[in-house]
Amino acid sequence: MSLDDLDRRIIDELRLDGRASYAEMGLRIGLSPSAVKRRVDRMLADRVIQGFRVRLDPGLDAGGTEAYVEVFCRGTVAPEELRRILESIPNVVEAFTVTGQADAIVRLRAATMPDLEIALERVRLAPQVDKTRSAIVLSRLVESRVD
C-alpha cells in the first residue's frame, strides 16, 4: 500500500495524540471525520497501522528498574531462534538484532533489582548465549513520541 500526504498527516496526528477524535484530526488536516475514519480503517486493514499502545510511567509499569543487555551468542543463531528464546522471558520489553560485536540488544524491565537479576540470568542460561554485557538505566533523559 502506498501512503499519500493525508495518510502521513493522519499518522503524525495519531503519534502526537492517539486519543484525538476523528473530528479533531479532520479539523487539523482538512478532512471530514468520516474521511479520517475511513483512512484509519484502511491503514489498519492493510497493517500500515498495526495497533495502538498505552505508554505508562516506567515507575508504574512493572517497576522502574531497566537494563539494556548486549547478547553474544555461540556460533550462528538464527534471528527466529533468538526471538523464541527472548519471547519466553516475560521481562524482555524489546529485543533487536544489531551490527557490531553483539548479536542482539535486549531491553529488560523489572519491579526490583533482584527481579532484574533473575531475568538477566534467564537470558544468560539460554544454551545459545555465550555472554552478556549489561547497562542499568539510571534516568530517562529523552523519550521519543514516535515508535
Secondary structure, 3 states (H helix, E strand, C coil): CCCCHHHHHHHHHHHHCCCCCHHHHHHHHCCCHHHHHHHHHHHHHCCCCCCCCCCCCCCCCCCCEEEEEEEEECCCCCHHHHHHHHHCCCCEEEEEECCCCCCEEEEEEECCHHHHHHHHHHHHHCCCEEEEEEEECCCCCCCCCCC
